[in-house]
Amino acid sequence: MSVLAVVWVLVVGLVVVQVAQVMHRYPEWAVPIAGAIAAAGLLVAVLTATQ
């Protein structure tokens, strides 16, 4: 695994932890945050499939 891949995994892990903390601290934001994450995942899937 390259150094860039390791750094990428660490950054994504830190972002996931921060998002989880925000969702725990502000439960009313949980649904919009989850929707944004799902939309971003769908966008990545579509863009990856079209290449």
C-alpha distance matrix in Angstrom:
0.0 3.8 6.7 8.3 6.3 7.0 10.4 11.0 10.7 12.9 15.3 15.8 16.5 19.0 20.6 21.1 22.7 25.0 26.0 26.8 28.9 30.8 31.5 32.8 34.9 36.3 36.7 38.7 35.6 33.5 34.7 34.3 30.8 29.8 31.4 29.5 26.1 27.2 28.5 25.2 23.3 26.0 25.8 22.0 22.7 25.6 24.0 21.0 23.7 25.9 23.5
3.8 0.0 3.8 5.4 5.3 6.5 8.8 9.9 10.9 12.7 14.5 15.6 16.8 18.8 20.3 21.4 23.0 24.8 26.0 27.3 29.2 30.8 31.8 33.4 35.1 36.4 37.2 38.9 35.7 34.0 35.2 34.3 30.8 30.3 31.7 29.4 26.3 27.7 28.6 25.1 23.7 26.3 25.6 21.9 23.1 25.8 23.7 21.0 24.0 25.7 23.1
6.7 3.8 0.0 3.8 5.4 5.1 6.2 8.5 10.0 10.7 12.3 14.3 15.4 16.7 18.5 20.0 21.3 22.8 24.5 25.9 27.3 28.9 30.4 31.8 33.2 34.7 35.8 37.6 34.4 32.9 34.4 33.5 29.9 29.7 31.3 28.8 25.9 27.8 28.6 25.0 24.0 27.0 26.1 22.6 24.3 27.0 24.8 22.6 25.9 27.5 24.9
8.3 5.4 3.8 0.0 3.8 5.4 5.1 6.1 8.6 9.9 10.5 12.2 14.1 15.4 16.5 18.3 20.0 21.1 22.4 24.3 25.9 27.0 28.5 30.3 31.6 32.7 33.8 35.4 31.9 30.6 31.9 30.7 27.2 27.2 28.5 25.8 23.0 25.0 25.4 21.8 21.0 23.9 22.7 19.3 21.3 23.8 21.4 19.5 22.9 24.3 21.9
6.3 5.3 5.4 3.8 0.0 3.8 5.4 5.0 6.2 8.6 9.9 10.5 12.2 14.3 15.3 16.4 18.4 20.1 21.0 22.5 24.5 25.8 26.8 28.6 30.3 31.4 32.1 33.8 30.5 28.8 30.0 29.1 25.6 25.1 26.5 24.2 21.1 22.7 23.6 20.1 18.8 21.7 21.1 17.5 19.1 21.9 20.0 17.7 21.0 22.9 20.7
7.0 6.5 5.1 5.4 3.8 0.0 3.8 5.4 5.2 6.3 8.7 10.0 10.6 12.5 14.4 15.4 16.7 18.6 20.1 21.2 22.9 24.7 25.8 27.2 28.8 30.4 31.2 33.2 30.1 28.4 30.0 29.4 25.7 25.3 27.3 25.1 21.9 23.8 25.1 21.7 20.5 23.8 23.4 20.0 21.6 24.7 23.1 20.9 24.1 26.2 24.3
10.4 8.8 6.2 5.1 5.4 3.8 0.0 3.8 5.5 5.1 6.2 8.6 9.8 10.6 12.4 14.2 15.4 16.6 18.4 20.0 21.3 22.8 24.4 25.9 27.1 28.6 29.8 31.6 28.4 27.1 28.8 27.8 24.2 24.3 26.2 23.6 20.8 23.2 24.1 20.6 20.1 23.4 22.7 19.6 21.8 24.6 22.7 21.1 24.6 26.4 24.5
11.0 9.9 8.5 6.1 5.0 5.4 3.8 0.0 3.8 5.5 5.2 6.1 8.5 10.0 10.6 12.3 14.3 15.5 16.5 18.3 20.1 21.2 22.5 24.4 25.8 26.9 27.8 29.4 26.0 24.6 26.0 24.9 21.3 21.3 22.9 20.4 17.5 19.7 20.5 17.0 16.3 19.6 18.9 15.8 18.0 20.8 19.1 17.6 21.1 22.9 21.3
10.7 10.9 10.0 8.6 6.2 5.2 5.5 3.8 0.0 3.8 5.5 5.2 6.0 8.6 9.9 10.5 12.3 14.3 15.3 16.4 18.5 20.1 21.0 22.5 24.4 25.7 26.3 28.2 25.2 23.3 24.8 24.3 20.7 20.2 22.2 20.2 16.9 18.9 20.5 17.3 16.1 19.5 19.6 16.5 18.2 21.4 20.3 18.5 21.7 24.0 22.8
12.9 12.7 10.7 9.9 8.6 6.3 5.1 5.5 3.8 0.0 3.8 5.5 5.0 6.2 8.7 9.9 10.6 12.4 14.3 15.4 16.7 18.6 20.0 21.2 22.6 24.4 25.4 27.6 24.6 23.0 25.1 24.6 20.8 20.8 23.2 21.1 18.1 20.6 22.2 19.1 18.4 22.0 22.0 19.2 21.2 24.4 23.2 21.8 25.1 27.3 26.1
15.3 14.5 12.3 10.5 9.9 8.7 6.2 5.2 5.5 3.8 0.0 3.8 5.4 5.2 6.3 8.7 10.0 10.7 12.3 14.3 15.5 16.7 18.4 20.0 21.2 22.5 23.8 25.5 22.3 21.2 23.1 22.1 18.4 18.9 21.0 18.5 15.9 18.8 19.9 16.6 16.6 20.2 19.8 17.3 19.9 22.7 21.4 20.5 24.0 25.8 24.8
15.8 15.6 14.3 12.2 10.5 10.0 8.6 6.1 5.2 5.5 3.8 0.0 3.8 5.5 5.1 6.2 8.7 9.9 10.5 12.3 14.3 15.4 16.4 18.3 19.9 20.9 21.7 23.4 20.2 18.6 20.3 19.5 15.8 15.8 17.9 15.6 12.6 15.3 16.7 13.7 13.2 17.0 17.0 14.6 16.8 19.9 19.0 18.2 21.4 23.5 22.9
16.5 16.8 15.4 14.1 12.2 10.6 9.8 8.5 6.0 5.0 5.4 3.8 0.0 3.8 5.4 5.1 6.3 8.7 10.0 10.6 12.5 14.4 15.4 16.6 18.4 20.0 20.7 23.0 20.1 18.3 20.4 20.2 16.5 16.3 19.0 17.3 14.2 16.8 18.9 16.2 15.5 19.3 19.8 17.6 19.4 22.7 22.3 21.2 24.2 26.6 26.1
19.0 18.8 16.7 15.4 14.3 12.5 10.6 10.0 8.6 6.2 5.2 5.5 3.8 0.0 3.8 5.4 5.1 6.2 8.7 9.9 10.7 12.5 14.3 15.4 16.5 18.3 19.7 21.9 19.0 17.8 20.3 19.9 16.1 16.7 19.5 17.5 15.0 18.1 19.9 17.3 17.3 21.1 21.3 19.4 21.8 24.8 24.1 23.5 26.7 28.8 28.3
20.6 20.3 18.5 16.5 15.3 14.4 12.4 10.6 9.9 8.7 6.3 5.1 5.4 3.8 0.0 3.8 5.4 5.1 6.1 8.5 9.9 10.6 12.2 14.2 15.3 16.3 17.6 19.3 16.1 15.1 17.3 16.5 12.7 13.6 16.1 13.9 11.6 15.0 16.5 13.9 14.5 18.1 18.2 16.8 19.3 22.1 21.5 21.4 24.5 26.4 26.3
21.1 21.4 20.0 18.3 16.4 15.4 14.2 12.3 10.5 9.9 8.7 6.2 5.1 5.4 3.8 0.0 3.8 5.5 5.2 6.1 8.7 10.0 10.5 12.2 14.2 15.3 15.8 17.9 15.1 13.2 15.4 15.3 11.5 11.6 14.6 13.2 10.4 13.3 15.6 13.6 13.4 17.1 18.0 16.6 18.6 21.6 21.7 21.3 24.1 26.4 26.5
22.7 23.0 21.3 20.0 18.4 16.7 15.4 14.3 12.3 10.6 10.0 8.7 6.3 5.1 5.4 3.8 0.0 3.8 5.5 5.1 6.3 8.8 9.9 10.5 12.3 14.2 15.2 17.8 15.4 13.8 16.7 17.0 13.3 13.7 17.1 16.0 13.6 16.6 18.9 17.2 17.1 20.8 21.7 20.4 22.3 25.4 25.5 25.1 27.8 30.2 30.3
25.0 24.8 22.8 21.1 20.1 18.6 16.6 15.5 14.3 12.4 10.7 9.9 8.7 6.2 5.1 5.5 3.8 0.0 3.8 5.4 5.1 6.3 8.6 9.8 10.5 12.1 13.9 16.0 13.4 12.7 15.8 15.4 11.9 13.3 16.4 14.8 13.2 16.7 18.5 16.8 17.6 21.1 21.6 20.7 23.1 25.8 25.6 25.8 28.7 30.6 30.8
26.0 26.0 24.5 22.4 21.0 20.1 18.4 16.5 15.3 14.3 12.3 10.5 10.0 8.7 6.1 5.2 5.5 3.8 0.0 3.8 5.4 5.1 6.1 8.6 9.8 10.4 11.5 13.3 10.4 9.3 12.1 11.8 8.2 9.6 12.6 11.4 9.9 13.3 15.2 14.0 14.9 18.2 18.9 18.6 20.8 23.3 23.6 24.0 26.6 28.6 29.1
26.8 27.3 25.9 24.3 22.5 21.2 20.0 18.3 16.4 15.4 14.3 12.3 10.6 9.9 8.5 6.1 5.1 5.4 3.8 0.0 3.8 5.5 5.1 6.1 8.6 9.9 10.2 12.9 10.9 9.0 12.1 13.0 9.8 10.2 13.8 13.5 11.7 14.5 17.1 16.3 16.6 19.8 21.2 20.7 22.4 25.2 25.8 25.9 28.3 30.6 31.3
28.9 29.2 27.3 25.9 24.5 22.9 21.3 20.1 18.5 16.7 15.5 14.3 12.5 10.7 9.9 8.7 6.3 5.1 5.4 3.8 0.0 3.8 5.5 5.1 6.0 8.5 10.0 12.9 11.3 10.4 14.0 14.6 11.7 13.0 16.5 16.0 14.7 17.8 20.1 19.2 19.9 23.1 24.2 23.8 25.7 28.4 28.8 29.1 31.6 33.8 34.4
30.8 30.8 28.9 27.0 25.8 24.7 22.8 21.2 20.1 18.6 16.7 15.4 14.4 12.5 10.6 10.0 8.8 6.3 5.1 5.5 3.8 0.0 3.8 5.4 5.0 5.9 8.1 10.1 8.1 8.2 11.8 11.8 9.2 11.4 14.4 13.7 13.4 16.5 18.3 17.8 19.1 22.0 22.8 23.0 25.2 27.4 27.9 28.6 31.1 32.9 33.7
31.5 31.8 30.4 28.5 26.8 25.8 24.4 22.5 21.0 20.0 18.4 16.4 15.4 14.3 12.2 10.5 9.9 8.6 6.1 5.1 5.5 3.8 0.0 3.8 5.6 5.3 5.4 7.9 6.2 5.0 8.7 9.8 7.6 8.9 12.2 12.5 12.1 14.6 16.9 17.0 17.9 20.5 21.9 22.3 24.0 26.3 27.2 27.9 30.0 32.1 33.2
32.8 33.4 31.8 30.3 28.6 27.2 25.9 24.4 22.5 21.2 20.0 18.3 16.6 15.4 14.2 12.2 10.5 9.8 8.6 6.1 5.1 5.4 3.8 0.0 3.8 5.6 5.7 9.3 9.0 7.8 11.5 13.2 11.4 12.2 15.6 16.2 15.6 17.9 20.4 20.5 21.1 23.8 25.4 25.6 27.1 29.6 30.6 31.1 33.2 35.4 36.5
34.9 35.1 33.2 31.6 30.3 28.8 27.1 25.8 24.4 22.6 21.2 19.9 18.4 16.5 15.3 14.2 12.3 10.5 9.8 8.6 6.0 5.0 5.6 3.8 0.0 3.8 6.2 9.0 9.0 9.4 13.1 14.0 12.5 14.3 17.4 17.5 17.4 20.1 22.1 22.2 23.3 26.0 27.1 27.5 29.4 31.7 32.4 33.2 35.4 37.4 38.4
36.3 36.4 34.7 32.7 31.4 30.4 28.6 26.9 25.7 24.4 22.5 20.9 20.0 18.3 16.3 15.3 14.2 12.1 10.4 9.9 8.5 5.9 5.3 5.6 3.8 0.0 3.8 5.5 5.6 7.1 10.4 11.1 10.4 12.6 15.0 15.4 16.1 18.5 20.2 20.7 22.2 24.4 25.6 26.5 28.3 30.2 31.1 32.3 34.3 36.1 37.4
36.7 37.2 35.8 33.8 32.1 31.2 29.8 27.8 26.3 25.4 23.8 21.7 20.7 19.7 17.6 15.8 15.2 13.9 11.5 10.2 10.0 8.1 5.4 5.7 6.2 3.8 0.0 3.8 5.3 5.2 8.1 10.1 10.0 11.1 13.6 14.9 15.5 17.2 19.3 20.3 21.4 23.4 25.0 26.0 27.4 29.4 30.7 31.8 33.5 35.4 37.0
38.7 38.9 37.6 35.4 33.8 33.2 31.6 29.4 28.2 27.6 25.5 23.4 23.0 21.9 19.3 17.9 17.8 16.0 13.3 12.9 12.9 10.1 7.9 9.3 9.0 5.5 3.8 0.0 3.8 5.5 7.0 8.3 9.5 11.1 12.6 14.0 15.5 17.0 18.4 19.9 21.4 22.9 24.3 25.9 27.4 28.9 30.3 31.7 33.3 34.9 36.7
35.6 35.7 34.4 31.9 30.5 30.1 28.4 26.0 25.2 24.6 22.3 20.2 20.1 19.0 16.1 15.1 15.4 13.4 10.4 10.9 11.3 8.1 6.2 9.0 9.0 5.6 5.3 3.8 0.0 3.8 5.7 5.6 6.0 8.5 10.0 10.7 12.2 14.2 15.4 16.5 18.3 20.0 21.1 22.6 24.3 25.8 27.0 28.4 30.2 31.8 33.4
33.5 34.0 32.9 30.6 28.8 28.4 27.1 24.6 23.3 23.0 21.2 18.6 18.3 17.8 15.1 13.2 13.8 12.7 9.3 9.0 10.4 8.2 5.0 7.8 9.4 7.1 5.2 5.5 3.8 0.0 3.8 5.7 5.2 6.0 8.5 10.0 10.5 12.1 14.1 15.3 16.3 18.2 19.9 21.0 22.4 24.2 25.7 26.8 28.4 30.3 32.0
34.7 35.2 34.4 31.9 30.0 30.0 28.8 26.0 24.8 25.1 23.1 20.3 20.4 20.3 17.3 15.4 16.7 15.8 12.1 12.1 14.0 11.8 8.7 11.5 13.1 10.4 8.1 7.0 5.7 3.8 0.0 3.8 5.5 5.1 6.1 8.6 9.9 10.4 12.2 14.2 15.2 16.3 18.2 19.9 20.9 22.4 24.2 25.5 26.7 28.5 30.6
34.3 34.3 33.5 30.7 29.1 29.4 27.8 24.9 24.3 24.6 22.1 19.5 20.2 19.9 16.5 15.3 17.0 15.4 11.8 13.0 14.6 11.8 9.8 13.2 14.0 11.1 10.1 8.3 5.6 5.7 3.8 0.0 3.8 5.5 5.0 6.2 8.6 9.8 10.4 12.2 14.1 15.2 16.3 18.3 19.8 20.9 22.3 24.1 25.5 26.9 28.9
30.8 30.8 29.9 27.2 25.6 25.7 24.2 21.3 20.7 20.8 18.4 15.8 16.5 16.1 12.7 11.5 13.3 11.9 8.2 9.8 11.7 9.2 7.6 11.4 12.5 10.4 10.0 9.5 6.0 5.2 5.5 3.8 0.0 3.8 5.4 5.1 6.2 8.6 9.8 10.6 12.3 14.2 15.3 16.5 18.3 20.0 21.0 22.4 24.3 25.8 27.4
29.8 30.3 29.7 27.2 25.1 25.3 24.3 21.3 20.2 20.8 18.9 15.8 16.3 16.7 13.6 11.6 13.7 13.3 9.6 10.2 13.0 11.4 8.9 12.2 14.3 12.6 11.1 11.1 8.5 6.0 5.1 5.5 3.8 0.0 3.8 5.4 5.1 6.1 8.6 9.9 10.5 12.2 14.2 15.3 16.4 18.3 19.9 20.9 22.4 24.4 26.2
31.4 31.7 31.3 28.5 26.5 27.3 26.2 22.9 22.2 23.2 21.0 17.9 19.0 19.5 16.1 14.6 17.1 16.4 12.6 13.8 16.5 14.4 12.2 15.6 17.4 15.0 13.6 12.6 10.0 8.5 6.1 5.0 5.4 3.8 0.0 3.8 5.4 5.1 6.1 8.6 9.8 10.4 12.2 14.2 15.2 16.4 18.2 19.8 20.9 22.5 24.6
29.5 29.4 28.8 25.8 24.2 25.1 23.6 20.4 20.2 21.1 18.5 15.6 17.3 17.5 13.9 13.2 16.0 14.8 11.4 13.5 16.0 13.7 12.5 16.2 17.5 15.4 14.9 14.0 10.7 10.0 8.6 6.2 5.1 5.4 3.8 0.0 3.8 5.4 5.0 6.1 8.5 9.8 10.4 12.3 14.1 15.3 16.3 18.1 19.8 21.1 22.9
26.1 26.3 25.9 23.0 21.1 21.9 20.8 17.5 16.9 18.1 15.9 12.6 14.2 15.0 11.6 10.4 13.6 13.2 9.9 11.7 14.7 13.4 12.1 15.6 17.4 16.1 15.5 15.5 12.2 10.5 9.9 8.6 6.2 5.1 5.4 3.8 0.0 3.8 5.5 5.1 6.1 8.6 9.8 10.6 12.3 14.3 15.3 16.3 18.3 20.1 21.5
27.2 27.7 27.8 25.0 22.7 23.8 23.2 19.7 18.9 20.6 18.8 15.3 16.8 18.1 15.0 13.3 16.6 16.7 13.3 14.5 17.8 16.5 14.6 17.9 20.1 18.5 17.2 17.0 14.2 12.1 10.4 9.8 8.6 6.1 5.1 5.4 3.8 0.0 3.8 5.4 5.0 6.1 8.6 9.9 10.5 12.3 14.2 15.2 16.4 18.4 20.4
28.5 28.6 28.6 25.4 23.6 25.1 24.1 20.5 20.5 22.2 19.9 16.7 18.9 19.9 16.5 15.6 18.9 18.5 15.2 17.1 20.1 18.3 16.9 20.4 22.1 20.2 19.3 18.4 15.4 14.1 12.2 10.4 9.8 8.6 6.1 5.0 5.5 3.8 0.0 3.8 5.4 5.1 6.1 8.6 9.8 10.5 12.2 14.1 15.2 16.5 18.7
25.2 25.1 25.0 21.8 20.1 21.7 20.6 17.0 17.3 19.1 16.6 13.7 16.2 17.3 13.9 13.6 17.2 16.8 14.0 16.3 19.2 17.8 17.0 20.5 22.2 20.7 20.3 19.9 16.5 15.3 14.2 12.2 10.6 9.9 8.6 6.1 5.1 5.4 3.8 0.0 3.8 5.4 5.0 6.2 8.6 9.9 10.5 12.1 14.1 15.4 16.9
23.3 23.7 24.0 21.0 18.8 20.5 20.1 16.3 16.1 18.4 16.6 13.2 15.5 17.3 14.5 13.4 17.1 17.6 14.9 16.6 19.9 19.1 17.9 21.1 23.3 22.2 21.4 21.4 18.3 16.3 15.2 14.1 12.3 10.5 9.8 8.5 6.1 5.0 5.4 3.8 0.0 3.8 5.4 5.1 6.2 8.6 9.9 10.5 12.2 14.3 15.8
26.0 26.3 27.0 23.9 21.7 23.8 23.4 19.6 19.5 22.0 20.2 17.0 19.3 21.1 18.1 17.1 20.8 21.1 18.2 19.8 23.1 22.0 20.5 23.8 26.0 24.4 23.4 22.9 20.0 18.2 16.3 15.2 14.2 12.2 10.4 9.8 8.6 6.1 5.1 5.4 3.8 0.0 3.8 5.4 5.0 6.1 8.5 9.8 10.5 12.3 14.6
25.8 25.6 26.1 22.7 21.1 23.4 22.7 18.9 19.6 22.0 19.8 17.0 19.8 21.3 18.2 18.0 21.7 21.6 18.9 21.2 24.2 22.8 21.9 25.4 27.1 25.6 25.0 24.3 21.1 19.9 18.2 16.3 15.3 14.2 12.2 10.4 9.8 8.6 6.1 5.0 5.4 3.8 0.0 3.8 5.4 5.1 6.1 8.4 9.8 10.7 12.6
22.0 21.9 22.6 19.3 17.5 20.0 19.6 15.8 16.5 19.2 17.3 14.6 17.6 19.4 16.8 16.6 20.4 20.7 18.6 20.7 23.8 23.0 22.3 25.6 27.5 26.5 26.0 25.9 22.6 21.0 19.9 18.3 16.5 15.3 14.2 12.3 10.6 9.9 8.6 6.2 5.1 5.4 3.8 0.0 3.8 5.5 5.2 5.9 8.4 10.0 11.0
22.7 23.1 24.3 21.3 19.1 21.6 21.8 18.0 18.2 21.2 19.9 16.8 19.4 21.8 19.3 18.6 22.3 23.1 20.8 22.4 25.7 25.2 24.0 27.1 29.4 28.3 27.4 27.4 24.3 22.4 20.9 19.8 18.3 16.4 15.2 14.1 12.3 10.5 9.8 8.6 6.2 5.0 5.4 3.8 0.0 3.8 5.6 5.2 6.1 8.7 10.3
25.6 25.8 27.0 23.8 21.9 24.7 24.6 20.8 21.4 24.4 22.7 19.9 22.7 24.8 22.1 21.6 25.4 25.8 23.3 25.2 28.4 27.4 26.3 29.6 31.7 30.2 29.4 28.9 25.8 24.2 22.4 20.9 20.0 18.3 16.4 15.3 14.3 12.3 10.5 9.9 8.6 6.1 5.1 5.5 3.8 0.0 3.8 5.4 5.1 6.2 8.9
24.0 23.7 24.8 21.4 20.0 23.1 22.7 19.1 20.3 23.2 21.4 19.0 22.3 24.1 21.5 21.7 25.5 25.6 23.6 25.8 28.8 27.9 27.2 30.6 32.4 31.1 30.7 30.3 27.0 25.7 24.2 22.3 21.0 19.9 18.2 16.3 15.3 14.2 12.2 10.5 9.9 8.5 6.1 5.2 5.6 3.8 0.0 3.8 5.5 5.3 6.6
21.0 21.0 22.6 19.5 17.7 20.9 21.1 17.6 18.5 21.8 20.5 18.2 21.2 23.5 21.4 21.3 25.1 25.8 24.0 25.9 29.1 28.6 27.9 31.1 33.2 32.3 31.8 31.7 28.4 26.8 25.5 24.1 22.4 20.9 19.8 18.1 16.3 15.2 14.1 12.1 10.5 9.8 8.4 5.9 5.2 5.4 3.8 0.0 3.8 5.5 5.6
23.7 24.0 25.9 22.9 21.0 24.1 24.6 21.1 21.7 25.1 24.0 21.4 24.2 26.7 24.5 24.1 27.8 28.7 26.6 28.3 31.6 31.1 30.0 33.2 35.4 34.3 33.5 33.3 30.2 28.4 26.7 25.5 24.3 22.4 20.9 19.8 18.3 16.4 15.2 14.1 12.2 10.5 9.8 8.4 6.1 5.1 5.5 3.8 0.0 3.8 5.6
25.9 25.7 27.5 24.3 22.9 26.2 26.4 22.9 24.0 27.3 25.8 23.5 26.6 28.8 26.4 26.4 30.2 30.6 28.6 30.6 33.8 32.9 32.1 35.4 37.4 36.1 35.4 34.9 31.8 30.3 28.5 26.9 25.8 24.4 22.5 21.1 20.1 18.4 16.5 15.4 14.3 12.3 10.7 10.0 8.7 6.2 5.3 5.5 3.8 0.0 3.8
23.5 23.1 24.9 21.9 20.7 24.3 24.5 21.3 22.8 26.1 24.8 22.9 26.1 28.3 26.3 26.5 30.3 30.8 29.1 31.3 34.4 33.7 33.2 36.5 38.4 37.4 37.0 36.7 33.4 32.0 30.6 28.9 27.4 26.2 24.6 22.9 21.5 20.4 18.7 16.9 15.8 14.6 12.6 11.0 10.3 8.9 6.6 5.6 5.6 3.8 0.0
